[in-house]
Amino acid sequence: MTDQDPFNQALEEMLADHSPRHLASELDQQEQQMVRMAQLLRGTRAGEPSPVFRETLAELLAQEPRRISRRTAFFTTAGALAAGLLAGLGLDRLFRHGGGGGNWVQVASADTLHEGAVQSFKAGDRQGFLIKQGGRLRAVSRLCTDVGCPLNYSNGNHRLVCPCHGAEFDLHGKNLVGAGPYSTPLPPLPAFEIQVEGNAVKVWTG
Amino acid sequence: MEGSPNLEGVFSRYLDPVYRFLYTRVGNREDAEDLTSEVFLKATRQLDRSRPEASMAKWLFTVAQTVLADHWRQYYRSGAPVQLDETRAAEIPDRGHSPAPTEKSEALVAAVLEQLPERYRRVLELRFLQGYSIQETAREMKVTPDNVKVIQHRALAKAVQITGEWS
């Protein structure tokens, strides 16, 4: 199966429910159209989206309006100042979430987090990484902003790496390598609000 | 209030039809999932929540078509072959009812298969509709696996040629 020509390989990939798109550039125009014809034939067998996909996408979408509102509401300097002020008062949450939809959830004990720690957590239906750098804590979403696959921490280069299409993010959530062979740049990973109460490290799940 | 129960409703009602619409055209789960995600992410960013739901649904499928067209452009450098696009599919006479988003391509597939010689139709049915492997198809058609590949290649070429003639 492995030493097939790209045309037959593309057909096999598609029949195995994988994308043949990475092979398209190795095909001539006629072959591309033939693969697309095969895709159309195979497409008559469309099923339901898988429960895992349904759930992952729902979670990704739930994070999306938050990111947008933050960007648009607080983009100007005045907005940023106001945001800082509101955050200091703990009111930005109310402002942003309309007063509902989240909790503070403990995700770690402060005394177990050493400098440089990168720890994954689940809080309600959210997933993230808790990171300690320069004595400070922060938390970013664990879900890739491409299609929502959970990222893995690679401690060799201190990056968060997507197992699905190879996207990479730094420990601040900034996208360094995009997804797929064309490396489409991606939005940053949303940050969690974080709070330390005594020894309890908590994140806001709204 | 920016929390949008609206959007959740739209998501839960239209995930299946949008996914199926895309799967029908790409024929594999990976592409269908990637493109569906893209459609709903775009929708979340751009959705006008004051729209009535019917126009929202229509708009979602417009987004799906744009996302799909971008996909073909991005990966298949030759661009969309005219014979497989929506307008061609729409020209296939249907049976007098208004087609669901996935029905056009089903009609197209049926029409293509109908015009193929028996042997070509058989290989395409076994391979792509039933999902038989090359070996299974070879056993079924009583030919060698290499023959299956040759027949399959000719059948797909012929199918492309037939749809090309419709344009």
Chai-1 contact restraints between the chains, C-beta under 6 A:
chainA,res_idxA,chainB,res_idxB,connection_type,confidence,min_distance_angstrom,max_distance_angstrom,comment,restraint_id
A,M14,B,G27,contact,1.0,0.0,6.0,A-B,restraint_1
A,M14,B,N28,contact,1.0,0.0,6.0,A-B,restraint_2
A,D17,B,N28,contact,1.0,0.0,6.0,A-B,restraint_3
A,D17,B,R29,contact,1.0,0.0,6.0,A-B,restraint_4
A,H18,B,N28,contact,1.0,0.0,6.0,A-B,restraint_5
A,H18,B,E30,contact,1.0,0.0,6.0,A-B,restraint_6
A,S19,B,N28,contact,1.0,0.0,6.0,A-B,restraint_7
A,S19,B,E30,contact,1.0,0.0,6.0,A-B,restraint_8
A,S19,B,D31,contact,1.0,0.0,6.0,A-B,restraint_9
A,R21,B,Y75,contact,1.0,0.0,6.0,A-B,restraint_10
A,A24,B,Y75,contact,1.0,0.0,6.0,A-B,restraint_11
A,A24,B,Y76,contact,1.0,0.0,6.0,A-B,restraint_12
A,Q29,B,S78,contact,1.0,0.0,6.0,A-B,restraint_13
A,Q32,B,Y76,contact,1.0,0.0,6.0,A-B,restraint_14
A,Q32,B,S78,contact,1.0,0.0,6.0,A-B,restraint_15
A,Q33,B,P81,contact,1.0,0.0,6.0,A-B,restraint_16
A,Q33,B,V160,contact,1.0,0.0,6.0,A-B,restraint_17
A,M34,B,L156,contact,1.0,0.0,6.0,A-B,restraint_18
A,M34,B,A157,contact,1.0,0.0,6.0,A-B,restraint_19
A,M34,B,V160,contact,1.0,0.0,6.0,A-B,restraint_20
A,R36,B,L84,contact,1.0,0.0,6.0,A-B,restraint_21
A,M37,B,L156,contact,1.0,0.0,6.0,A-B,restraint_22
A,M37,B,A159,contact,1.0,0.0,6.0,A-B,restraint_23
A,M37,B,V160,contact,1.0,0.0,6.0,A-B,restraint_24
A,A38,B,F128,contact,1.0,0.0,6.0,A-B,restraint_25
A,A38,B,L156,contact,1.0,0.0,6.0,A-B,restraint_26
A,Q39,B,V26,contact,1.0,0.0,6.0,A-B,restraint_27
A,Q39,B,G27,contact,1.0,0.0,6.0,A-B,restraint_28
A,L40,B,S105,contact,1.0,0.0,6.0,A-B,restraint_29
A,L41,B,V109,contact,1.0,0.0,6.0,A-B,restraint_30
A,L41,B,L124,contact,1.0,0.0,6.0,A-B,restraint_31
A,L41,B,F128,contact,1.0,0.0,6.0,A-B,restraint_32
A,R42,B,G27,contact,1.0,0.0,6.0,A-B,restraint_33
A,R42,B,F128,contact,1.0,0.0,6.0,A-B,restraint_34
A,G43,B,Y23,contact,1.0,0.0,6.0,A-B,restraint_35
A,G43,B,T24,contact,1.0,0.0,6.0,A-B,restraint_36
A,G43,B,R25,contact,1.0,0.0,6.0,A-B,restraint_37
A,G43,B,G27,contact,1.0,0.0,6.0,A-B,restraint_38
A,T44,B,E106,contact,1.0,0.0,6.0,A-B,restraint_39
A,T44,B,V109,contact,1.0,0.0,6.0,A-B,restraint_40
A,A46,B,R20,contact,1.0,0.0,6.0,A-B,restraint_41
A,A46,B,Y23,contact,1.0,0.0,6.0,A-B,restraint_42
A,A46,B,T24,contact,1.0,0.0,6.0,A-B,restraint_43
A,P49,B,Y19,contact,1.0,0.0,6.0,A-B,restraint_44
A,F53,B,E33,contact,1.0,0.0,6.0,A-B,restraint_45
A,L57,B,S37,contact,1.0,0.0,6.0,A-B,restraint_46
A,L61,B,F40,contact,1.0,0.0,6.0,A-B,restraint_47
A,L61,B,T44,contact,1.0,0.0,6.0,A-B,restraint_48
A,E64,B,T44,contact,1.0,0.0,6.0,A-B,restraint_49
A,P65,B,E2,contact,1.0,0.0,6.0,A-B,restraint_50
A,S69,B,E2,contact,1.0,0.0,6.0,A-B,restraint_51
A,G98,B,M1,contact,1.0,0.0,6.0,A-B,restraint_52
A,G98,B,G3,contact,1.0,0.0,6.0,A-B,restraint_53
A,G101,B,G3,contact,1.0,0.0,6.0,A-B,restraint_54
A,V147,B,D34,contact,1.0,0.0,6.0,A-B,restraint_55
A,V147,B,S37,contact,1.0,0.0,6.0,A-B,restraint_56
